[in-house]
Amino acid sequence: MPDSRPPAGTRPISAESLARLRTHLGELNTAILQRVDAALPWYRRLTPDERSHLGLVAQRGLNGFVQWFQKPGVTSGHVLADVFGEAPTELTRSISLQRALQLIRTIVEAVEAVVPEILQDRDQAAVRESMLRYSREVAFALADVYARAAETRGAMDSRLEAVLLDAVLRGQDADEIRHRATAIGWRGERQVLVMAGGAPGPDKPAYVGELRRAAARHKCDVLIGVQSERLVVVVGSVEDSTVVAAALAPWFAEGPVIVGPTVDSLTEAHVSARHVFASLSAAGAHPRAPRPTPTHELLPERVLMGDPTAREALIHGVYWPLLQAGPSLLETVDTYGLLGHSLEATARELYIHTNTVRYRLRRVSELTGWDPLVPRDAYVLHTAITVGRLAEHDAPLGGERPHGERDR
């Protein structure tokens, strides 16, 4: 049976004072509401329904206090039921935890102010002490309610985020993506990119929160998901992809971190994701790649793995512009590569001056974004020429260049 004694260390009050306390509950409740209205400006800004609900909470709290004073051994669960009714989480939808604690403090102050008027002097100290103990129980119970409500919201938000991320990566219906994005408060509709790399281990348990804070410092929205051991991040409102990628990369595990091309909206992010996942698979073939690695840095490796998007990017972003510029540029860069990247040997082979070779190679760099004088870029150009010639052999190239991954 629950303990019927008063709280430990508190002298019991007389039966007469306890009866007067019950009799004056209405007066106490009125005093509390008046004090809350006067002391808490935010209370006056609540809707009538919200104020009515808080008034009911105060009334229940007083009734609960009288019962608790007689039986102080009741559990925190009973305290919750006494004060907040059957649905304590309703309070979390009306006011914040800080305001809820302000409400409790104001209620205690109101009771302390009225107690001298209704109780005998010898019982006032005992009631005040009991009220403080009871308010402490209520505060702890309240903190537990808000903590559980936050966990529930967090779990729900995580599920919604996971569903949205899956829809985005799969390129599902645009209206559905926009609807789900609105539901979780996504605001980064413009300039979206995808990043992927290894997911941190247990030594970085707070990496998701750190990732969000790092993105927020650059005014970006993020969707974060872990697929097996792979961490995938969709970033919105990207102003400078290089800066943003460098800021987020430290929160991935060691190893390659791939940054996809920027697209116009969340509904197009699957395009960026397709490049990212192909690049992540090919990253092991280019151990000297920078970290984070833009997807265009791995185009040759992706082609060797049979990635059609990389093939199209090299054909339409490199080979096609060289072909359209006339035979001299294509011939020069091809010869330069075949002759060991020697300007003099290329000039002799083509019967032109060395400065002419330099000029043509500079034009190649301007047209394609890849510099033949840089070894890695020369490898990209060589791969592009190879796949371009193979494609031209299968079907002559023509028409306009589609949107690809050339722009760097």
N, C-alpha and C positions, 0 to 999 in steps of 0.2 A: 504493500500500500504506500502511496506517496506520503512523504513527511508532512505533517500538519503543523509543525512548529514554525515560528517566524524565522527569517534569515539568520544564519549564525552571526552572533555578535550584535544582534539588534534586540532591544528590549521590547516585548510585546505591548501593544497598546490596549487600552481598556475597551471593554465591550461597548461602552457608551460612545467612544470616539469612532470605533469601527462602524457603528450604526449611523453616526452623523456623517461619516465619509460616504456611506451608501446613499444617504438621504440627499446629500449635496452634489451628487454626480452630475446632475443637470447644470447646476451652477458652475461647477468646475469645467464642464464641457464648453459652456458659453464663454467663460473667461479664456479658455484656451483658444477658441476660434477668434476672439477679439484680439488676443495678443499676436496670434499668427498673422492675422490680416494687417496689423499695425507694424509688425517687426520684419515681415518677409515680403519685399516688393514683388518678387516673382509669383507669389501666391495670388496676388490680385490680377495677374495677367493670365491665369489659367481659365479654361472654359468653365461654365457653371457645373457641368458634369464632373470635371476633374476636381473642382473645389468640394463638391458634394462627396466625392469618393474620399478625399483626404479628411473631411469632417467625420465621415463614418469611421475612418481609421483611428482618429483621435478618440472618438467615443468608445470604440472597441478597446483601445489602449487603456482607458480609464477603468472600464469594467474588468479587463484582464488584470490590471494592477491590483484591484481589490481582491480578486480570486487568488492571484499569486501571493499576495500578502498573507492570506490565510493558509495557502499551500505552496510554499516557496520551492518545493522539490520538483515541480513540473518541469518537463523537458523543453528544449528550445522549439521542438515541433509544436507543442501546445502553445507556446508563446506566439509563434507564427500564426497559428490558427486563430488565437484570441484576437490578435491585433489586425492581421491582414485578411482574415476570412479564408475562403476556400481557394482563392486564386491570388496569392501574394505577388506573383509576377506582374499583375496588372499595374502595380505601383511603379515598376521599372519602366513602363511605357509612358507614364505621366511625368515623372521627375527623375533627375539624376540622383546618384547615391549621395553626393554632397548636399543636395537640397533635402533629401530624406533625413540626413543626419541633422541638418539645421532645424527641420521640423521637430525631431525628437527633442533637441535641446530647448527649443521654444516651449514645447509642451511641459517639460520639466520645470522651466522657469515660471510658467504660469501656475503650475500646481504649488510650487514653493511660495508664490506670492499669495495664494488664496488660503493655504493651510492654516495660518495664524487666525484667520477669521472664523474657522469652523471647528477647530479642534482645541482641546485643552492644552495648556502649556506643556504639561509633562509628557504629552504624546507627540508633540510636533517634531522633535528631533528624530524620533523613531520612524515617523512617516517619511520625513525628508530622506533619511538614509535608505529606507526601503525603496523609495522612488528612484534614487540614484542606482541602486542595485538592479532594479527592474529595467530601467532605461538602458543599462549596460547590456542586459540580456537581449533586449529588443534590438540594440545596435548591432550586436554580434549576429543575431538571427537575420537582421536586415542585410548586413554585409554578405552573409552566405547566400541570401536570395539573389542579390545583384551579381555575385560571382557566378552562380549557376546560370542566371539569365545571360550573362556575357558569354559563358561557355556554350550555351545553346545557340546563341546568335552566331558565335564564331564557327561552330560546327555546321550550322545551316549555310552561312556565307561560304565556307570552304566547299561544301557540296555544290552550291550554285556556281562557284568559280570553276570547279572541276568540270561540271557539265558544259559551261560556256567555253572553257579552254578546249575541250574535246570537239565541240561544234566548230570552233574557229579553225583548229588545225585540220579538220576534215573538210573544211570549206562547205559546210551545210547551208541551208536556206538563209539568205541574207536577213529576211524579216525576223526569223527566229533568233538569229545572232543578235540583232539590234534589241529585240525584246528582252533577251536574257541579260544583255549588257546593261540595259536600263535598270533591271531588277537589282543588280549588285552595285549600282552607282558608278558605272564606268563612264569616264568623261574624256578619255583620250581617243576621240574618234579620228582625228587627223594624224598623219605621219606615224605609221605603225611599223614596227619591225619585230622579228622573232630572234631570240638567243637560245642556245642550248649548249649543255656541257655536262660534266659529271655532277651528281648530287653530293653535297657534303656529307660526311659521316657523323657519327654521334659526338665527335669533338666540337662540332658547331651546331648545337641544338637550336640556336635562335637565328639561324641564317635567313629564314623567311622574313621575319620582322626586320632584320637588318637590310635585306634586299629592298623591302618596301620603303624603308626610310631613305636609303640611298637614291631610289627612284624619285621619291617625293622632293628631295633636295634639288632635283633637276626638273621639277614640276611635271613629272611623268606619271601616268597610270600604269599599273602592271597586273597581269594575270600570271600566277605562278602555279606550276604543277610538277609533280615528280612521276615519271614513267619508268618503272623499274629502278635503275640506277642513274637515270638521265633526268637532269633538271631542265625544264623548259620554261622560258619567260617570254611573254608577249608584252611589249612596251609600247605605250601610246603617247601622243603629244611630244614626239621626239623632234627637237630643234637641231641638234648636232649628234648624229649617230655615233661618231667617233668618241666624243666626250662621254656620252651616255653609256656606251659599251664599256669604256675603260672604267667607269665608276661602278658598274655592276659586276664586272668580271671577277673581282676578288672574292665574291660570295659563292662562286662555283668551286667544285673540288679541283684538285690539281689535274692537269691535262688540258686538252683542247677546249676552247670556248668559241663557239661559232656565232657570228653575227650575220643575219640575213639582210637582204636589200630592203629599203624602206618602201612601203606601199601607202596608198592614199587613205585606206580605212581599215577598220577591224574586219570587215567582211572580205577583204582581199588578203588578209594575213596568211592564209593557207599557201599563197604563192611564195611568200618569204619563208614559211616553214618548210616547204618542199626543198628549197635550195639549202636550208640549214641542215636538215636531216641527211641529205645526200653528202654534204660537206663533212658532217660529223663522221660518217662512215669512211670517208676517204682521208681524213686528217692524219691517220697514222703513216701515210705515204709521204708526208711533208713535215718531218719533225722540226724543221727550222722555221716553220710558219710563225708569224707573230701571235701574241695572245692578248686580247681576243683576235680571232681570225675572221675577216670578212669572207663571205662565201666565194667571191670572185677570185680570191687568192688560191683557191683549190680547184679551179676549172680543169686543168690538165688531169689531175688525179681522178676527178669525177668522171671525165670522159673515159679514162681507162677502166673505170668500174661500170661503164655502160649507162651513165646518167644522161638521158636525152635532153634535159634542160641545160646541162653544161655544154653539150654538143651544139645546141641551138644558139646558146650565148656566144660561143666562139665563132660559129659560122656567121651569124648576123651582126655580131659586135666587132669582129676582127677581120675575118676573111672577106666578107662582103664589101666593107668599106675600101679595103685594099684593091679588090677587084674593080670596083667602080671608079677608083682614082686613076686607072690606067695601068698598063703592064709594067711600067718602070719601077714603081714602088714595091710591088709584089716580087718582081725578079730580084731587086736589090736586097731586100731583107732575106729572101730565101737563099741567095748566093752567100750573103754575109754569114748566115748560120752554117751553111754547108762547108765553108772555108775556114772554120774555126774562129769566127768573129774577128777576122783581120780586115781592117779598112784597106790596107794596101793590096792584099790579095784579091779583095772584091773589086777594087778599082781596075786591077790588071785584067781580071776575068771579064769585066764588062766594058773594057776599053774606055773608061771615064776617069776623071780626076778624083783624087781622094776627097776633096772638098764637096764634090757632087755626091759622093757616097754619104758623107756626113749630112748633107742637106736632105737627101732622100730618107735617111734613117730618122732624122728629126721630124720629117713629115709623117712618117709611119707612127711615131709616138703621138703626134698631135691628133691623128685620125683615130687611133685605136685606144689610146690611154696606156699603152704598153711600150716601154723604151727598149729598143733592140740592144742598146749598149749596157743594159743591166742584165746579168746572166739569167735570173729567174724570169724576167719579162721576155727575154729572148726564147726561153723554153715555152712560155705560153704562146708566143707568136708562132713558133715552129709547130706546136700542137694544133693551133688554129688553122694553119695552112694545110696541114695534113688532113684534118677532118673535113676542111672545106673542099679540098680536091676530091676526096672520096665522095662527098655529097654531090658535088658537081658531076662526077662520073655517073652517079645513079640518076640524077635529075638536074638539069641546068638550073642554076640559081637565077632568080629574077624577082621583080616586084619590090614592094617596100619592106624594109627591115621591121619585123615585129618587135614589140617591147621585150627586151631581154635583160641581161645582167651586166652589160658592158660598162655602163657608167660607173666611174669610181670616185 
